[in-house]
Amino acid sequence: MQDLYGCNPMMKVIPVEWEHVMPVGILYYPEPTEEVDRFLTVTKEVLNSKKDRL
């Protein structure tokens, strides 16, 4: 979590100690750059492979 400090001045990290999960999303343009598109593809592959293991 320490890596997130200072990453964006508009974001605030508040540590908590509870058993709660919060879904997150990734915002990107409808026509993403090649780099963003590759990132999204890899992210989907990783998430799908984790689903298969459950």
VENBEL-V771931 format. One record per backbone hydrogen bond with DSSP energy under -1.0 kcal/mol. NH is the residue of the N-H (numbers start at 1). CO is the residue of the C=O. Records with the same first field share a line. If there is no record, write none. Layout:
NH = CO / CO
This chain:
4 = 1
5 = 2
7 = 4
11 = 8
20 = 18
37 = 33
38 = 34
39 = 35
40 = 36
41 = 37
42 = 38
43 = 39
44 = 40
45 = 41
46 = 42
47 = 43
48 = 44
49 = 45
50 = 46
51 = 47
52 = 48
